[in-house]
Amino acid sequence: MKREHIIQRLRFIEQRDRIDKYEAAALKELLRVYNKARKDTLRQIGIAARRRYHGSTQIRLRLLLKEIDDKIREFTQQLTPAVAKSVAVPGKYSYTDTNKIISWDGAVPEYQYVTMSEAQIAAMVTSETLGGHTLGNWLWRALNADNKALKDDIRAGLVRGVGYNKLMRELGDGYDKLFDAKSAKRNLETVVKSYIQSVNAKAHRDIYAANESIIKGYKWSAIMENGDVSTGRGVCPRCMALDNNEYKQISDGPDCPLHAACRCQWLPLTKTWREMGLDVPEMNTKYRKWYERDLSNRTKLAYGLTDKDFSSFWWGKDKAWQNNAVGPVRARLIRGHVIKFKSIVDKNGDLIPLDQLPITEKQLHNARKRT
């Protein structure tokens, strides 16, 4: 690998580390907004639960369910602009920093800059879809999951034919457990991380597309992040298997991000400094990046450069770590050289089911039996 590629990849690691910091700050502010909106929403649901609707029990319960849904939609509407704003800040940084990396801080002649303002990114995040849903829909789905138990109790009352007043007494203040803190943090983290990474990936694609004349190809990077050094958790098996794969065009490979909260990146294989018109001495070497993080307290352990991909990184760990990383059956098949590390996913980056791997029934039976 050329010296310029080594430096470029290290700069992308630093970019990812900076985006992690943006995520942490965004989530802290969002939880403050969330807690305030949650308190107001629960108060309104409590008022609705005590309201004397007119009509039969079934009509009154259906009216209550509708009002609860309406309050959650209002809750979602309060959160949507706050989430969009939190995504816009790292999104603008991603465009600005990626321009600096690819242009070598403006040194590349005729480089095509691509930028987006925070307002443009926030508007895009609010209106465009991710995985078939808008931001508002994603938040509704995340928040409404916590509402399911209460609504199921109300629907059960409809089936049992329990009177409205009796059912309200049975429910008590059950609604005050909606959107509990742990669930709130988990759901918000998933939505926010997914949108931040999607905007980050879009910034990369936009800038690469505008500067195809200096790019020879693309490489999938999982940054070899193991998350927890004791268990191997952090990067999913799909991203592990794709790590370091090269493609002529981004469209030849899987979608990035590959899944919710995915942190992988498409990295460009740019021309050498001299090919780009820069008079800089070149140096051949073999280095690539790695990154370790402790998910329990969100601290970065270390990062640097290595000549290995995730397959080599995986082989260097003990069996317990390997089993946790890709699953015990796949781990045994890989260790037994029945399948290759990278063959556990298909061309789209989807994990291949065990019974669809290119192996015999006996090989699969033995791997399952011995794990």
N, C-alpha and C positions, 0 to 999 in steps of 0.2 A: 504494500500500500504506500502511496506517495505521502510525502511529508504534509502536503496541503490537506489530504484526506484525514490524516490523523488529527490535525488541528481543528478541521471542520467538525469532525465527530465529537471532539471534546467540547466544542462550543455548543453543539446541540444538547449534550449532556447538561451543560450549565443552563441552557434554556429550559430544559425539562425541570431542573431543580428550582429555577425561578418561578415557573408556572405552579409547581407544588406549593410554594410559599403564597402565591396569589390565591390558590384554592383554600388554604388554611385560613387566610384572612377573610375571604369571602364567606366561608361557612360560619365563622365566628359572628360576623355581622348579620348573616341571614338568620341565625338562631335567635338573635335579639329581636329581629322583625317578626319571626315566627312566633315566639313566646307571647309577644304583645297581641298579635292577630288571633292566636289560639285562645287567649283569655277572653277576648271580646266575643269570639265565635261560640265558645262554650256557654257564655252568659246568655247569648241569644237562643241557643238550643234549649237551655234550661227554661227560658221563658216559654218557648214553643211547647215543651213537654208539659207545662202546667196550664196551657191555654185550654179553654173550654170550646172546642170546635162543635159545630152543630151537625146533626145527622146521626146515622147509626154508628155503631162501634167501628165497623169496617171503613166507613167513610172518614171517620175521625182519625183512624190510624193511618190511612192513606194520605190524608192531609198533613199529618205529622211527618211521615216519611218524606213527602215532597218538600216540606219546610226545612228539614234537616239537610236534604240535598242542596237546596237553595243556599243555605248558610255556608255549606262547604264550598260551593262554587264561588261565593263571595270571598271566602277565605283564600281560595286559589287565586282569585283576581287581585287580591292584595299582595300576594307573594310574587306573582309573575313579573312585575316590573323590577322588583328587588333582585330576583334571580337573573333577569336579563342584564341588569347593571353589573352584577358580580361577574358575569361571563364576559362582558364587554371589555373590562380592564385587562385581563390576561390576553384576550383576543387581539386587542390593539398592540400589546407588547409583542405577541407572536409575529404579527406582520412586520413590525419595525425591526425586531431582532433577526428574523429570518432574512430580511433584505440585507442586513449588515453581514450576516454569515455568508450568503451566496455571492454577494458583490465584493467580498473582502473589504468591508468598510468603505465602499465606494470606489475601489481601485480598478475594478473590471470595466474596461471601455464598453460603452453602449449597453450597459446593464439596464434592464427594464424594471423599474420600481413598481410595486403593487402595494397599495395602502388602503386601510379602512379606518374610519374614525370610530370612537366608542359609541356615538349615537347611531351610526350605520350598523354596527355589529349588534347593538341592543335591539334595533328594529328588525334586523334579520333573524335574530334568535327568537323574537316574539312571534314572527309571522311564518317562518319556514318550519318544515317538519323534520323530525329526526326519528328514524325507525318507524315512519308512518304516522307519527303523532306530533302535534304542536307542543310547545312548552306548557301551555295551559292544560292540555290534555294529560301530559306526563305528570304534572303536579296533582291534577284531579285524581288520577289513578293511584298515585302514591299516597295521597291523603285519604282517599275513600277506602283504601284497604283497612285502615284503622277503624273505620266506621262500620265495617261489615258485621261485627259481632252484635252491636246495638241494633242494627237494622234486621239482622236475623232473628233476634229476640222479639222484635215488634211483629215481624211476619209470622213467627211461630204463634203469637197471640191471635193473629187473624185465623190461622188454621184451627187452633184449639177453641176458638169462639169465646175467649176470655173477654169480659167486659172492659171497657176503656179505662175506667177509674181503677179497677183492680190491677190491670196490666201496668198502669203508670206507677202504682205502689210497688209492684214486683220489680220494675226497672229501677226504682229508687233514683239515685244520682249516677246511674251507670254511664250516662253520657259524659261525665266529667273525666272519664278515663280515655276519651278519644284523643288521638294524636299524642301518645305519651312521649316523653323526652327521648328515650332510646330509639324508638321507631322514627321519630321526627328527624333525628340526626342521621340515621341510616338512609332514610328515603331522600332527604335533601342532599346528602353526600352523593348518592348515586346519580340523581338528576343533574346536579351542578357539575360533577366531574365529567359526566358524559357530554354535556354541552360544551364545557371548556375544552375537552379533548377534540370534539368535533370541529370547533372553530379553529383550534390549533392545526388540525389536519387540513382544513380548508385553506388556511393561510399558506401552508406548505404547497398544496396542490396549485393554488392560484399563482404563486410566485414561480414554482417550477415550470408551469405551463407557459408563463410569459418569458421564460429564459431557457427554452429547450435547446437553443443553439450552443449553450455551454454545459449541457448535461448529457452524459452518455447512457445512463440507466438509473435504476433505483434499487435500494436495498431495504428490506424489512428489518426493523430494529425493535427488539423487546427490551433493550438496554440491559439484558441479563439481570434484571432485578429479581432477587429471590425473596424480598419482603422480610421473611423471618429466617435467619440463618440456621435455626434449630429444627425447623419443620419443612422448609422448602416452599411454603406457601407464599404467594405474592403474585407470580406470573402464572397464568393458566396454561395447561398443557398445549392448547392450540397455539398460543403466542410463542411458547417455547419452541415448538416444532418449526414455526415459520421464521424464527430468528436467523438473520444473516442470509436469507434467500434473496437472490438477485433477479430482477426482471427488466426487460427492455423498456416497457411502459408500465405505469402504475395500474392501468386497466387490465394488465395481464395477471395481477395478483388479487388477493382478497381485499375486501373493503377495510378501510382503517378510519376510525376505530372499529375493531372486530366485534366488540360486545360492550355492554354497559360498563362504564368506569375503566375501559381499556386505556392503557397509557403508551401503547406502541407508536412508532413513527415510521413514515416513509422518509428515508434519507437519500439525497441525490448522490450519484456518482459523477461528479463534475470533471471537466477536463483539467489537465494539469495547469499549473500557473503559466507556464510558457505558452501552452495552447490557447490560454485565455488572454494572452498579450501582456503578461506580467513577467518582467525580467527578474526572476527569483531562482536561486539555486535549488535543485530538487534533491531529495534524499529518499532512497528506497528503504522500507522496513515493514514489519508485519505487526501491527497493533490494532486492536479494536476495543470497544468500550465495555465497561461493566458498572454496575450500580447496586449497592446493597442498602436496604432500608428496613427498619424495625416497625412493623405495622401496629404493634401494641401501643406505642407512644408517638408514632409518626415522625421519628427522628431518622435522619440520614446517617448511615453507618460509614460509608465510604464510597468513592467512585474513582475510576481511573481507566486505564487502557490495557487491553489484553489481545492476544492473537487468537483467542478461542471464541467459538460460538456457544450457544446455550447447550448444545449436545455435549461438547467437551466439558463444559462447566458441570453438567449433570453427572457425567461419568466420574468426575472427581470427588463426588460426595458418597457418604455411606448408604447402605441399602434402605435404612429407615427414611432418610431424606429423599432418596430417589422414589420410594413408594408413595410418599406424601405428595411429591411433585406431579407425578403422572398417573398415580393409581397403582396398586400392587400387581395387578394382572399384566398391565402394559409394561410395567417396570421389569417384571420377570421375562417377558417376551423380548424386551430390548437387551437385557443382560445376557440372555441365552442366544443372542444374535439371530433370533427367529424373524424379527422385524427390525428395521432401522428407526432411529429416533425420530427422524423427520417424516416417516411414513404413517404416523398416527393421525394425521389430518389430511383432508383432500385438497384439491387445488383451490377451493374457496375458503380454506382455513377452518372448515368444520371438522370437529372431532369424529373420526370414523368409529362406529359402534364395534365392540369386540367381535361380535358374530359376523361382521362384514370385512374384517381384516383379511388380507391375502394369506391365510394360514389354514392348516388342516384342523378338523374337529379334534383330533388327538392332541395336537399342539396346544389348542385352546383349553382342552380338558386338563392337560397336565399343568398348564400355567395357573388355572383356577384352583386346582387341587393342592398345589404346593404353596399358595400364598396364604 
